[in-house]
Amino acid sequence: MSAADLDAQQPSGGAIAQRAPTVQHISAQQVRASAGAWSYRGCDEVRAAGAAPLYRGQPGYGVHMDGDLDGIACEPIRQ
């Protein structure tokens, strides 16, 4: 049997059938639970990403970047 014969037997008429991408639905509770799962390495990285300041509970927040433990990481430097 040739490749053309095999292609002709495909339900799509010879074209390769493609699956639609699956979409994962997550709840707000799952989002909140995962918010602390990762953090930036430091404030330089946060600022380079344009994400400063970060607030406790936001994705990317880490207590290691919150020097005064007020829930706000990578605050603007006051002089």
C-alpha positions in Angstrom: 0.0 0.0 0.0 1.4 3.4 -1.0 1.5 6.5 1.2 -1.2 8.1 -1.0 -3.4 5.1 -0.3 -2.9 5.4 3.4 -3.6 9.2 3.3 -6.8 8.5 1.3 -8.0 6.3 4.2 -7.7 9.1 6.7 -11.1 10.5 8.0 -10.0 14.0 7.1 -9.6 13.2 3.5 -5.8 13.0 3.6 -5.1 16.0 5.7 -3.6 15.4 9.1 -6.2 15.8 11.8 -5.1 18.3 14.5 -6.4 18.4 18.0 -7.6 21.7 19.4 -5.4 22.8 22.3 -6.8 21.9 25.7 -7.7 24.8 28.0 -7.2 24.3 31.7 -9.8 26.1 33.8 -8.6 27.0 37.3 -10.5 28.5 40.2 -9.6 31.8 41.9 -8.7 29.7 45.0 -6.1 27.8 43.0 -4.7 31.1 41.7 -4.4 32.5 45.2 -2.8 29.3 46.4 -0.2 29.4 43.7 0.6 33.1 44.1 3.3 32.4 46.6 4.7 29.4 44.7 7.4 31.4 42.9 9.1 34.8 43.3 11.6 36.9 41.5 15.2 36.5 42.7 15.5 40.1 43.7 14.3 43.6 43.3 16.6 44.3 40.3 14.8 41.5 38.4 11.4 42.9 39.5 12.3 46.4 38.4 13.7 45.1 35.1 10.4 43.4 34.4 8.5 46.6 35.2 6.6 44.9 38.1 7.7 47.0 41.1 6.4 47.4 43.6 5.0 44.0 44.4 2.4 43.5 47.1 2.0 40.4 49.4 -0.3 37.9 47.5 0.7 39.1 44.1 2.5 36.6 41.8 6.2 37.0 42.1 6.2 38.5 45.6 8.8 37.1 48.0 9.3 38.1 51.6 13.1 38.2 50.9 12.4 41.4 48.9 10.3 43.0 51.6 12.9 44.5 53.9 10.5 46.1 56.4 7.9 43.3 56.2 5.1 45.7 55.4 3.7 43.6 52.6 5.3 45.7 49.9 8.4 44.4 48.1 10.7 46.5 46.0 9.4 49.8 47.1 11.0 52.9 45.5 14.2 53.8 47.2 13.7 57.0 49.4 16.7 59.3 49.8 
